[in-house]
Amino acid sequence: MDDDGAVVEAGPAADRGAHDDDRAQLGGGPGQVDDRLVDGEVHDDLRVWYARTHLEAVRTAIAEGIPVDGFFQWSYADNIEWVLGRDARYGVVYIDYDDDFRRIPKDSYRWFQQLLGAS
């Protein structure tokens, strides 16, 4: 929050690394990454990187005394966006629109599961 009480969004302090070239693909965030179902799995390592670096920034902010109310991962599952329809996939669970809306946990789902189980 800034001095006027407005919510301030900021990227991670550790906004450098192995995916520097890939960040240009993010545009509006990791929902702009082209998640693909291959052999029953979705490998979304860029989304994992995005979440990890942002959570590292949250940890740094807390260590520096900045009040943090929470971290919100958008979204649990792929959904239909008003403007983008089914093209943008924001979720950590892949929705297979061609197979009775079957739900398939992405690698990012398993990463969050492991992270939360470790805490």
C-alpha positions in Angstrom: 0.0 0.0 0.0 1.2 3.5 -0.7 0.9 6.5 1.6 -2.6 7.2 0.3 -3.8 3.6 1.2 -3.9 2.4 -2.4 -2.8 -1.1 -3.2 0.5 -1.2 -5.0 1.4 -4.1 -7.3 5.1 -4.8 -7.8 7.1 -7.4 -9.6 9.5 -9.6 -7.8 12.8 -8.1 -6.5 14.5 -11.1 -8.0 13.2 -10.3 -11.4 16.3 -11.7 -13.1 17.4 -15.2 -14.0 17.1 -18.1 -16.3 13.8 -17.0 -17.8 14.8 -13.4 -18.7 14.1 -13.9 -22.4 10.9 -15.8 -21.7 9.4 -13.0 -19.5 8.6 -11.0 -22.7 6.0 -13.8 -23.5 4.1 -13.2 -20.2 2.6 -9.9 -21.3 -0.3 -9.7 -18.9 1.0 -12.5 -16.7 1.4 -16.3 -16.9 -2.1 -16.7 -18.4 -0.6 -15.6 -21.7 1.7 -18.7 -21.7 0.5 -21.3 -24.2 -0.2 -24.3 -21.9 -0.3 -27.5 -23.9 -1.6 -30.9 -23.0 1.0 -33.4 -24.0 0.7 -37.1 -23.1 -1.8 -36.2 -20.4 0.4 -33.6 -18.7 0.9 -29.9 -18.8 4.4 -28.6 -18.1 4.1 -24.9 -17.2 7.6 -24.2 -15.8 7.3 -20.5 -16.6 4.2 -20.3 -14.4 6.2 -22.1 -11.6 9.1 -19.6 -12.1 6.6 -16.7 -12.0 5.0 -17.8 -8.7 8.3 -18.8 -7.1 10.0 -15.4 -7.8 6.9 -13.5 -6.7 6.7 -15.5 -3.4 10.5 -14.9 -2.9 9.7 -11.2 -3.3 6.9 -11.5 -0.7 9.4 -13.2 1.7 11.9 -10.4 1.1 9.2 -7.7 1.7 8.2 -9.4 5.0 11.8 -9.6 6.1 12.2 -5.9 5.4 9.2 -5.1 7.6 6.7 -4.4 4.8 3.2 -5.6 5.9 1.9 -8.3 3.6 -1.8 -9.4 3.8 -1.5 -12.4 1.5 -0.6 -13.8 -1.9 -3.3 -14.7 -4.4 -2.6 -17.2 -7.3 -5.0 -16.5 -10.1 -6.7 -18.9 -10.7 -7.3 -22.4 -9.5 -8.5 -23.6 -12.9 -8.6 -22.4 -16.4 -11.7 -20.5 -17.1 -13.6 -18.5 -19.7 -12.4 -14.9 -19.8 -14.8 -12.2 -21.0 -12.6 -10.9 -23.8 -10.2 -13.8 -24.4 -12.7 -16.7 -24.2 -10.9 -20.0 -23.6 -7.6 -18.9 -25.1 -5.9 -17.5 -21.9 -5.2 -20.2 -19.4 -4.5 -18.8 -15.9 -5.2 -21.8 -13.7 -2.9 -24.4 -12.1 -5.4 -27.0 -13.2 -5.8 -27.5 -17.0 -9.4 -27.8 -18.2 -9.6 -30.0 -21.3 -12.5 -28.4 -23.2 -12.4 -31.1 -25.8 -12.8 -34.0 -23.3 -15.8 -33.4 -21.2 -14.0 -30.6 -19.3 -11.6 -33.1 -17.7 -9.4 -31.4 -15.1 -5.7 -32.1 -15.2 -3.3 -30.7 -12.5 -0.4 -28.8 -14.1 3.2 -28.9 -12.9 2.4 -25.6 -11.1 -0.4 -27.4 -9.2 2.1 -30.0 -8.0 4.7 -27.3 -7.2 2.1 -25.4 -5.0 1.1 -28.7 -3.4 4.6 -29.5 -2.5 5.3 -25.9 -1.2 2.2 -25.9 1.0 2.9 -29.4 2.3 6.4 -28.3 3.3 5.2 -25.4 5.4 
